[in-house]
Amino acid sequence: MNTLMISEHVIPLDKEGYLQNLNDWNPDVAVALAQMIGITLIPAHWEILNAIRNFYQSYDLSPSQRPFVKYIANTLGAEKGRSIYLMKLFPESPAKLAARIAGLPRPSNCF
C-alpha cells in the first residue's frame, strides 16, 4: 500500500495514487499529490480542482474526460473547457489527474 505523509499524518493511497479515504483530502494533500506527479499547483489548477470537486458533490462520481471538459466549459467558460487548455495543466489525462489531485475516486471510464 502506498502512503503520503502530511504533517506527521499518514494518508493511505491506492496502487494508482488515489486517496483511499476521500475525507483525507485538504489543500496540503492536493499539493503533495500534485508534487508526486511533477505538477506545481498554480491558481489555474485550483480553479479546475475546485470545479471537479463541485462536480463530484453534485453527481457523486468523478467525470470521465468528455463530461469533465463539458462541465469545465459550462462552469468556467469555453476557453477553459478545451482539452488543450486542460492538457497543459494536467498532462496526458486531465480528468484522471485532476480527480487524483482533487482527492476524488478514479473516473471509471478513463484508461
mmCIF file of the C-alpha atoms, coordinates in Angstrom:
data_MODEL
# 
_entry.id   MODEL 
# 
loop_
_atom_site.group_PDB 
_atom_site.id 
_atom_site.type_symbol 
_atom_site.label_atom_id 
_atom_site.label_alt_id 
_atom_site.label_comp_id 
_atom_site.label_asym_id 
_atom_site.label_entity_id 
_atom_site.label_seq_id 
_atom_site.pdbx_PDB_ins_code 
_atom_site.Cartn_x 
_atom_site.Cartn_y 
_atom_site.Cartn_z 
_atom_site.occupancy 
_atom_site.B_iso_or_equiv 
_atom_site.pdbx_formal_charge 
_atom_site.auth_seq_id 
_atom_site.auth_comp_id 
_atom_site.auth_asym_id 
_atom_site.auth_atom_id 
_atom_site.pdbx_PDB_model_num 
ATOM 1   C CA . MET A 1 1   ? 0.000   0.000  0.000   1.00 0.00 ? 1   MET A CA 1 
ATOM 2   C CA . ASN A 1 2   ? 1.218   3.469  -0.862  1.00 0.00 ? 2   ASN A CA 1 
ATOM 3   C CA . THR A 1 3   ? 1.067   6.295  1.632   1.00 0.00 ? 3   THR A CA 1 
ATOM 4   C CA . LEU A 1 4   ? 1.503   10.030 1.737   1.00 0.00 ? 4   LEU A CA 1 
ATOM 5   C CA . MET A 1 5   ? 2.938   11.789 4.777   1.00 0.00 ? 5   MET A CA 1 
ATOM 6   C CA . ILE A 1 6   ? 1.479   15.225 5.535   1.00 0.00 ? 6   ILE A CA 1 
ATOM 7   C CA . SER A 1 7   ? 2.403   16.950 8.796   1.00 0.00 ? 7   SER A CA 1 
ATOM 8   C CA . GLU A 1 8   ? 3.015   13.640 10.573  1.00 0.00 ? 8   GLU A CA 1 
ATOM 9   C CA . HIS A 1 9   ? -0.281  12.197 9.281   1.00 0.00 ? 9   HIS A CA 1 
ATOM 10  C CA . VAL A 1 10  ? -0.066  9.041  7.207   1.00 0.00 ? 10  VAL A CA 1 
ATOM 11  C CA . ILE A 1 11  ? -2.575  9.114  4.379   1.00 0.00 ? 11  ILE A CA 1 
ATOM 12  C CA . PRO A 1 12  ? -3.211  5.803  2.596   1.00 0.00 ? 12  PRO A CA 1 
ATOM 13  C CA . LEU A 1 13  ? -3.290  5.749  -1.194  1.00 0.00 ? 13  LEU A CA 1 
ATOM 14  C CA . ASP A 1 14  ? -4.393  3.010  -3.547  1.00 0.00 ? 14  ASP A CA 1 
ATOM 15  C CA . LYS A 1 15  ? -1.958  1.420  -6.010  1.00 0.00 ? 15  LYS A CA 1 
ATOM 16  C CA . GLU A 1 16  ? -2.610  4.218  -8.552  1.00 0.00 ? 16  GLU A CA 1 
ATOM 17  C CA . GLY A 1 17  ? -2.051  7.034  -6.050  1.00 0.00 ? 17  GLY A CA 1 
ATOM 18  C CA . TYR A 1 18  ? -5.686  7.957  -5.365  1.00 0.00 ? 18  TYR A CA 1 
ATOM 19  C CA . LEU A 1 19  ? -6.806  8.597  -1.802  1.00 0.00 ? 19  LEU A CA 1 
ATOM 20  C CA . GLN A 1 20  ? -8.349  5.584  -0.120  1.00 0.00 ? 20  GLN A CA 1 
ATOM 21  C CA . ASN A 1 21  ? -10.418 7.839  2.127   1.00 0.00 ? 21  ASN A CA 1 
ATOM 22  C CA . LEU A 1 22  ? -11.880 10.910 0.412   1.00 0.00 ? 22  LEU A CA 1 
ATOM 23  C CA . ASN A 1 23  ? -12.126 12.676 3.781   1.00 0.00 ? 23  ASN A CA 1 
ATOM 24  C CA . ASP A 1 24  ? -8.313  12.770 3.990   1.00 0.00 ? 24  ASP A CA 1 
ATOM 25  C CA . TRP A 1 25  ? -8.241  15.473 1.301   1.00 0.00 ? 25  TRP A CA 1 
ATOM 26  C CA . ASN A 1 26  ? -7.278  19.068 2.035   1.00 0.00 ? 26  ASN A CA 1 
ATOM 27  C CA . PRO A 1 27  ? -5.244  21.649 0.102   1.00 0.00 ? 27  PRO A CA 1 
ATOM 28  C CA . ASP A 1 28  ? -1.958  20.404 1.599   1.00 0.00 ? 28  ASP A CA 1 
ATOM 29  C CA . VAL A 1 29  ? -2.771  16.894 0.424   1.00 0.00 ? 29  VAL A CA 1 
ATOM 30  C CA . ALA A 1 30  ? -3.544  18.268 -3.050  1.00 0.00 ? 30  ALA A CA 1 
ATOM 31  C CA . VAL A 1 31  ? -0.154  19.991 -3.180  1.00 0.00 ? 31  VAL A CA 1 
ATOM 32  C CA . ALA A 1 32  ? 1.608   16.766 -2.138  1.00 0.00 ? 32  ALA A CA 1 
ATOM 33  C CA . LEU A 1 33  ? -0.359  14.624 -4.620  1.00 0.00 ? 33  LEU A CA 1 
ATOM 34  C CA . ALA A 1 34  ? 0.461   17.081 -7.406  1.00 0.00 ? 34  ALA A CA 1 
ATOM 35  C CA . GLN A 1 35  ? 4.150   17.113 -6.464  1.00 0.00 ? 35  GLN A CA 1 
ATOM 36  C CA . MET A 1 36  ? 4.209   13.314 -6.640  1.00 0.00 ? 36  MET A CA 1 
ATOM 37  C CA . ILE A 1 37  ? 3.435   13.578 -10.358 1.00 0.00 ? 37  ILE A CA 1 
ATOM 38  C CA . GLY A 1 38  ? 5.575   16.614 -11.067 1.00 0.00 ? 38  GLY A CA 1 
ATOM 39  C CA . ILE A 1 39  ? 2.901   19.327 -11.030 1.00 0.00 ? 39  ILE A CA 1 
ATOM 40  C CA . THR A 1 40  ? 3.280   22.585 -9.118  1.00 0.00 ? 40  THR A CA 1 
ATOM 41  C CA . LEU A 1 41  ? -0.190  23.919 -8.443  1.00 0.00 ? 41  LEU A CA 1 
ATOM 42  C CA . ILE A 1 42  ? -0.951  27.455 -9.614  1.00 0.00 ? 42  ILE A CA 1 
ATOM 43  C CA . PRO A 1 43  ? -4.272  29.349 -9.415  1.00 0.00 ? 43  PRO A CA 1 
ATOM 44  C CA . ALA A 1 44  ? -5.407  27.877 -12.760 1.00 0.00 ? 44  ALA A CA 1 
ATOM 45  C CA . HIS A 1 45  ? -5.046  24.359 -11.306 1.00 0.00 ? 45  HIS A CA 1 
ATOM 46  C CA . TRP A 1 46  ? -7.012  25.296 -8.181  1.00 0.00 ? 46  TRP A CA 1 
ATOM 47  C CA . GLU A 1 47  ? -9.854  26.652 -10.307 1.00 0.00 ? 47  GLU A CA 1 
ATOM 48  C CA . ILE A 1 48  ? -10.144 23.294 -12.097 1.00 0.00 ? 48  ILE A CA 1 
ATOM 49  C CA . LEU A 1 49  ? -9.706  21.293 -8.874  1.00 0.00 ? 49  LEU A CA 1 
ATOM 50  C CA . ASN A 1 50  ? -12.491 23.228 -7.164  1.00 0.00 ? 50  ASN A CA 1 
ATOM 51  C CA . ALA A 1 51  ? -14.732 22.723 -10.198 1.00 0.00 ? 51  ALA A CA 1 
ATOM 52  C CA . ILE A 1 52  ? -14.160 18.961 -10.334 1.00 0.00 ? 52  ILE A CA 1 
ATOM 53  C CA . ARG A 1 53  ? -14.804 18.704 -6.587  1.00 0.00 ? 53  ARG A CA 1 
ATOM 54  C CA . ASN A 1 54  ? -18.096 20.580 -7.141  1.00 0.00 ? 54  ASN A CA 1 
ATOM 55  C CA . PHE A 1 55  ? -18.953 18.124 -9.929  1.00 0.00 ? 55  PHE A CA 1 
ATOM 56  C CA . TYR A 1 56  ? -18.323 15.234 -7.555  1.00 0.00 ? 56  TYR A CA 1 
ATOM 57  C CA . GLN A 1 57  ? -20.502 16.805 -4.850  1.00 0.00 ? 57  GLN A CA 1 
ATOM 58  C CA . SER A 1 58  ? -23.318 17.296 -7.347  1.00 0.00 ? 58  SER A CA 1 
ATOM 59  C CA . TYR A 1 59  ? -23.207 13.909 -9.107  1.00 0.00 ? 59  TYR A CA 1 
ATOM 60  C CA . ASP A 1 60  ? -21.364 11.618 -6.658  1.00 0.00 ? 60  ASP A CA 1 
ATOM 61  C CA . LEU A 1 61  ? -18.903 10.500 -9.328  1.00 0.00 ? 61  LEU A CA 1 
ATOM 62  C CA . SER A 1 62  ? -15.670 11.602 -10.899 1.00 0.00 ? 62  SER A CA 1 
ATOM 63  C CA . PRO A 1 63  ? -16.228 12.642 -14.504 1.00 0.00 ? 63  PRO A CA 1 
ATOM 64  C CA . SER A 1 64  ? -14.525 10.936 -17.400 1.00 0.00 ? 64  SER A CA 1 
ATOM 65  C CA . GLN A 1 65  ? -12.823 13.144 -19.985 1.00 0.00 ? 65  GLN A CA 1 
ATOM 66  C CA . ARG A 1 66  ? -15.804 14.286 -22.091 1.00 0.00 ? 66  ARG A CA 1 
ATOM 67  C CA . PRO A 1 67  ? -18.129 15.191 -19.222 1.00 0.00 ? 67  PRO A CA 1 
ATOM 68  C CA . PHE A 1 68  ? -15.175 16.812 -17.445 1.00 0.00 ? 68  PHE A CA 1 
ATOM 69  C CA . VAL A 1 69  ? -14.370 19.079 -20.408 1.00 0.00 ? 69  VAL A CA 1 
ATOM 70  C CA . LYS A 1 70  ? -18.044 19.925 -20.915 1.00 0.00 ? 70  LYS A CA 1 
ATOM 71  C CA . TYR A 1 71  ? -18.537 20.731 -17.222 1.00 0.00 ? 71  TYR A CA 1 
ATOM 72  C CA . ILE A 1 72  ? -15.476 22.985 -17.172 1.00 0.00 ? 72  ILE A CA 1 
ATOM 73  C CA . ALA A 1 73  ? -16.715 24.787 -20.297 1.00 0.00 ? 73  ALA A CA 1 
ATOM 74  C CA . ASN A 1 74  ? -20.165 25.270 -18.753 1.00 0.00 ? 74  ASN A CA 1 
ATOM 75  C CA . THR A 1 75  ? -18.890 26.468 -15.390 1.00 0.00 ? 75  THR A CA 1 
ATOM 76  C CA . LEU A 1 76  ? -15.629 28.281 -16.180 1.00 0.00 ? 76  LEU A CA 1 
ATOM 77  C CA . GLY A 1 77  ? -16.065 29.275 -19.804 1.00 0.00 ? 77  GLY A CA 1 
ATOM 78  C CA . ALA A 1 78  ? -15.374 27.842 -23.235 1.00 0.00 ? 78  ALA A CA 1 
ATOM 79  C CA . GLU A 1 79  ? -11.707 28.904 -23.261 1.00 0.00 ? 79  GLU A CA 1 
ATOM 80  C CA . LYS A 1 80  ? -11.015 26.784 -20.156 1.00 0.00 ? 80  LYS A CA 1 
ATOM 81  C CA . GLY A 1 81  ? -13.259 23.945 -21.259 1.00 0.00 ? 81  GLY A CA 1 
ATOM 82  C CA . ARG A 1 82  ? -10.914 22.880 -24.021 1.00 0.00 ? 82  ARG A CA 1 
ATOM 83  C CA . SER A 1 83  ? -8.891  19.696 -23.946 1.00 0.00 ? 83  SER A CA 1 
ATOM 84  C CA . ILE A 1 84  ? -5.755  21.597 -24.965 1.00 0.00 ? 84  ILE A CA 1 
ATOM 85  C CA . TYR A 1 85  ? -6.064  24.008 -22.022 1.00 0.00 ? 85  TYR A CA 1 
ATOM 86  C CA . LEU A 1 86  ? -6.697  21.158 -19.591 1.00 0.00 ? 86  LEU A CA 1 
ATOM 87  C CA . MET A 1 87  ? -3.826  19.073 -21.023 1.00 0.00 ? 87  MET A CA 1 
ATOM 88  C CA . LYS A 1 88  ? -1.413  21.934 -20.308 1.00 0.00 ? 88  LYS A CA 1 
ATOM 89  C CA . LEU A 1 89  ? -2.460  21.881 -16.657 1.00 0.00 ? 89  LEU A CA 1 
ATOM 90  C CA . PHE A 1 90  ? -2.921  18.121 -16.256 1.00 0.00 ? 90  PHE A CA 1 
ATOM 91  C CA . PRO A 1 91  ? -0.813  16.339 -18.925 1.00 0.00 ? 91  PRO A CA 1 
ATOM 92  C CA . GLU A 1 92  ? -1.826  13.075 -20.579 1.00 0.00 ? 92  GLU A CA 1 
ATOM 93  C CA . SER A 1 93  ? -5.199  12.509 -18.899 1.00 0.00 ? 93  SER A CA 1 
ATOM 94  C CA . PRO A 1 94  ? -6.704  15.682 -17.417 1.00 0.00 ? 94  PRO A CA 1 
ATOM 95  C CA . ALA A 1 95  ? -9.778  14.006 -15.914 1.00 0.00 ? 95  ALA A CA 1 
ATOM 96  C CA . LYS A 1 96  ? -7.715  11.319 -14.161 1.00 0.00 ? 96  LYS A CA 1 
ATOM 97  C CA . LEU A 1 97  ? -5.020  13.657 -12.867 1.00 0.00 ? 97  LEU A CA 1 
ATOM 98  C CA . ALA A 1 98  ? -7.449  16.355 -11.747 1.00 0.00 ? 98  ALA A CA 1 
ATOM 99  C CA . ALA A 1 99  ? -9.552  13.764 -9.917  1.00 0.00 ? 99  ALA A CA 1 
ATOM 100 C CA . ARG A 1 100 ? -6.467  12.294 -8.264  1.00 0.00 ? 100 ARG A CA 1 
ATOM 101 C CA . ILE A 1 101 ? -5.150  15.659 -7.073  1.00 0.00 ? 101 ILE A CA 1 
ATOM 102 C CA . ALA A 1 102 ? -8.658  16.751 -6.019  1.00 0.00 ? 102 ALA A CA 1 
ATOM 103 C CA . GLY A 1 103 ? -8.862  13.688 -3.768  1.00 0.00 ? 103 GLY A CA 1 
ATOM 104 C CA . LEU A 1 104 ? -11.631 12.021 -5.763  1.00 0.00 ? 104 LEU A CA 1 
ATOM 105 C CA . PRO A 1 105 ? -12.006 8.429  -6.939  1.00 0.00 ? 105 PRO A CA 1 
ATOM 106 C CA . ARG A 1 106 ? -10.547 7.437  -10.292 1.00 0.00 ? 106 ARG A CA 1 
ATOM 107 C CA . PRO A 1 107 ? -13.011 8.174  -13.105 1.00 0.00 ? 107 PRO A CA 1 
ATOM 108 C CA . SER A 1 108 ? -14.443 4.816  -14.142 1.00 0.00 ? 108 SER A CA 1 
ATOM 109 C CA . ASN A 1 109 ? -14.340 5.408  -17.901 1.00 0.00 ? 109 ASN A CA 1 
ATOM 110 C CA . CYS A 1 110 ? -10.761 6.708  -18.128 1.00 0.00 ? 110 CYS A CA 1 
ATOM 111 C CA . PHE A 1 111 ? -7.999  4.403  -19.321 1.00 0.00 ? 111 PHE A CA 1 
# 
